[in-house]
Amino acid sequence: MSLVRKPAREPALAPARLRCMKLVLCSASPRRKKFLSDLGLAFEVVSPDVDEARLAGESPVALAERLARKKVAAGAEAMKGKVDGPFVAIAADTVVAIGEVDLAKPVDHADAARMMRLLSGTLHEVISGVAVMAADGSLRSQAVRTQVKFRALTEAEVWWHARSGDGDDKAGAYALQGLAASFIERLDGSFTNVIGLPLTEAIVLLQAAGVRMPWEA
């Protein structure tokens, strides 16, 4: 007697916005918004104003994680009473560092050119702190590190990129998904981390806080 194996039935998926706890993104970053939207998650957005100054003796890794925790706490506080019912909040902060020197967002195109010269031909780190606050107020966070190597740049390339404005609002004065992709020789670690939200780690933290992903029944 022959047995015919029936194909496995695909699990039915309910709309994500009906299955996950309310979510607040504590960031105005369009890159972070897109990551969560592409996952199929519905969320509110708040952009908390926090002091991002580095503390004396603080490492870039500690800075990124501390600021992520500070932003998620400030964002959650700002949304109390504005979101109906319990919610989970997520925030992130990205630092670009050469050794212990962190490169913040450039103040102008000359500053962006200065950063490009520092990055030219060097290996640097992109560190993103990601923090998630659960509905009960418990907070989990993690810092994720990725190494990026730029090829040597000419002065013409430095100014072409700086004047383009592509890195105006970004730590280190560049975006992996932008024009600077033509400068990157190699990358070791999380790709999404360099864009601004280490997605694998963020998902784990969100699930631990009670947010159900679109693929979960």
C-alpha positions, 0 to 999 in steps of 0.5 A: 500500500502506498502512502501519499504524504500531504503537503504541510499546511501553511499556518494562518497569519492574522494581521500583525496589528491585531496580534502584538502589544502596542508598540512605541518607537522612541526615535524619529529616525526614518531608517528605524521606522522602516525596519519596524514597518517592514516587519509588519508591526504597528507603532506610535512614534515619539522623539524624546529630547535627551542630553547625548553628551558623553560622560568622562571616561565613558567608552563608545559602547557604554555611551550607545547603550546608556543613551538607548536606555535613556531615550526609551525611558524618556519616550515611555514617560512622554507617552504615558496617558497618550497611548490607550492601555499598556505598551512596549517602547523601543529606542536605539542609539548609534555611535561610530568610533575609531578606537575610543574616539566617537564621531557624532553627527556632523555640524556642517559639510566641513565637519563631514569632510573631516570625518571622511578623512578620519575614516579613509583607509581605516577600520572603525566600529559602529556600535548601536545600543538598543533598549526595550521597556516592557509594559511593566516598566522592566528594561532590557538593553544590549550593545551591538558592534560591527566593524567597517573598513573604508578604502582610502579616499581621495580628497575629491571623493571626501568633498563629493560625499560631504557636499552631497548631504547624504551624511548630514544627520548621521553619526560618522557622517555617512550611511551604509545604504547611501553614497558611502556604500561605494567606499566600504571595503568590508564589513564584519558583523550586523548589517542592520546595526550599521544602518541604525537598528540591530534587527536580530537583537531588537526582535529578541528584546521585543519578544521578551517584552511581550511583542508578538512578531508577524510570524507567530501564531 
